[in-house]
Amino acid sequence: MRYFPSPEKESITLEGILYALSDSIRLQIVMNLSDGTEKGAYEFKSLCKSPTLAYHFKILREAGITKTRIEGRYHFVSLRWVDLNERFPGLMEILLRSARPTEKQ
């Protein structure tokens, strides 16, 4: 198994997280990963074309939000919940809760 390089926990910045989540496709990726499971990159093909999707995964990984594991020809992506919560407690939960559509009453 190989991993794409990700920043150390101490190098994750608030600015990097907010920039990465400022794009609607990247936000959708993170929301889909927020259940804590690892997902194959191919599961996100409905969001955009492959080269663009690879770019979005790179931005999320470089911001320290996700980690990517490579197994053969497949890439598996997951959130770095523990690192993110240790670095910025509660931030991801607040951002993801705010991004979810609210029900009209």
Secondary structure, DSSP 8 states (H G I E B T S, - for coil): -EE-----GGG--HHHHHHHTTSHHHHHHHHHHTTS--EEGGGGTTTS-HHHHHHHHHHHHHTTSEEEEEETTEEEEEE-HHHHHHHSTTHHHHHHHHHS-----
